[in-house]
């Protein structure tokens, strides 16, 4: 009888560990999905920032050329 109780306890602990394992895996997956979404958003922001800087550079270059020909 004592061995049966020990086996039942081990079974119970195994079930609890499996449950905790599944929960941890779900939480890690959710965290990874959130991190991917944040990286994607950051990437888009960086692309827009680079595009904005390029447009500003083109505008400044155009103004410089216009001023150079106007004063020539």
N, C-alpha and C positions, 0 to 999 in steps of 0.2 A: 504494500500500500504506500509505503514511503517513497518508493521509486516511482510509482505512478504520479504522486503529487509533484515530485521533482520534474518529471517529464511534462506535466501540465504547465508548471511554472515556466519551463524553458519554451514551451509552445506559446504561452502568453507573451513572454518577452520577445520572442521572434516576431510575433504578429505586431507588437508595438514598434519594434525596430523597422519592420517593413513599412508600417504606416508613416513613421517619421521620415524614412528614406523617400517615400513618395511625396510627402509634403515638401521636403527640402528640394527635391528635383523640380516640383512645380514652382516653388519660389525662385529658384535659380533661373528657370526658363522665363518666368515673368520679368526678372531683373535683366536678363539678356535682351529680351524684346524691347524693354524700355531703353536700354543703353543703345541698341541699334537705332531706335527712333530718334534719340537725341543726337547721335552721330550723323544721321541723315539730315536732320534739321541744321546742325552746325555746318555740314558740307554745303547745303543750299545757301546759307548765310554767307559763307566764305566766297562762293561763286558770285553772288550778287555784289559783294564788296569789291571783288576783283573786276567785275564788269563795270561797276561804277567808277572805279579808279581809272580804268582804261578810257571810258567816255570822257571823264574830266581831263585826262591827258590829251585826248584828241581835240577837245574844245580849246584848251590852252594853246596847243600847237596851231590850231586854225587862227586864233586871235593873234598870235605872234606873227604868222605869215601875213595876215591882213594888215597889221600895223607896219610891217616891214615894207610892203608894197605901197601903202598909203604915204609913207614918209620918203619914199625913194624918188 
